[in-house]
Amino acid sequence: MKIMRKLLLGVAAISLSGCSFLGIGGHSSGYQSSGYSGYTNPTPRGCGPQHVALANGNCLSRFNIEGGIGKSYNVGGDIVTGDEATYVNANVPNVGFEDAYEDGIRYELGGSYALSPNRKVTAMAFLDEAESAGIQNFGTIDGDAFAGSMSDYKSTGVELGLRQYFNPTGAPLIRTVRPYVEGRVGAAYQDAIFMENATKGGAAIGTGTLAFSDSGWVPTAAGLVGLETPLTRYSTVGIESGIRWTGGRDGGSAFGPGKFQGLNNDGSRVSVPLMLRGRYRF
């Protein structure tokens, strides 16, 4: 049920974008659609050196600063891989990120460059983190209850993307919205993860803190949809959602081999972002 609720949040945001793709709401004068038709060679008249003159006389801003903040809902991926345990007396089910962690928060800051009026390349630095959900009952080892909590999750990195805009359309309450889709790939440096308060049969395992997965670089990928609306002449605000995958580090050596071997073999994470975004064009 938790997963379904989080998926529905992402679907709701995507559905809002879908209405815009279908043109629901009609047109409005907030954006001039003709301003996004093809452009001619740059000319200095009416445009600054950082702009390209469009065929209709408008100016295309090449460079943009962008940023965003929002929730990162855990919807998939196993932090504990019980189905890969090698110890025959280990009875440990898989534990997903949505159980081991609270919903995360994501920050982004970067820029974009307009290839054309409807297409941009993007580069975003990000911080993505989630707090531990507390003590988990992981199952049994040798018939004894096995429990503990995961340390907080944190990754930082950079992603490159290609964004495609669609024609602006009218919307209730605001003048216009402009939908887009975007694909991204990148890399994240994931901090080491520990199993804390680890117990077996109620007794602490060692010091109670076990190295679970090493720190290091992992790949990322995302498919995103969003809506933008003008805020001022040179700025826009919007919302963005989609699906994001972040790779995981294979197990830390201190956690295995032995009775725990195989329980930390992946740790890839699937999340649904719901971001509030801002963009300023020069």
Salt bridges, closest charged atoms under 4 A:
GLU66 OE1 - ARG163 NH2 2.90
GLU66 OE1 - ARG277 NH2 3.72
ASP103 OD1 - LYS6 NZ 3.40
GLU108 OE2 - ARG106 NE 2.78
GLU108 OE2 - ARG184 NH1 3.06
GLU108 OE2 - ARG244 NH2 3.76
GLU108 OE1 - ARG277 NH1 2.66
ASP128 OD2 - ARG106 NH1 2.97
ASP128 OD1 - ARG269 NH1 3.44
ASP142 OD2 - LYS200 NZ 3.61
ASP142 OD2 - LYS259 NZ 2.62
ASP144 OD2 - LYS200 NZ 3.02
GLU159 OE1 - ARG106 NH2 3.30
GLU159 OE1 - ARG184 NH1 3.39
GLU159 OE1 - ARG244 NH2 3.25
GLU182 OE1 - ARG163 NE 2.88
GLU182 OE2 - ARG184 NE 2.97
GLU228 OE1 - ARG279 NH2 2.81
GLU240 OE2 - ARG184 NH2 3.93
GLU240 OE2 - ARG277 NH1 3.62
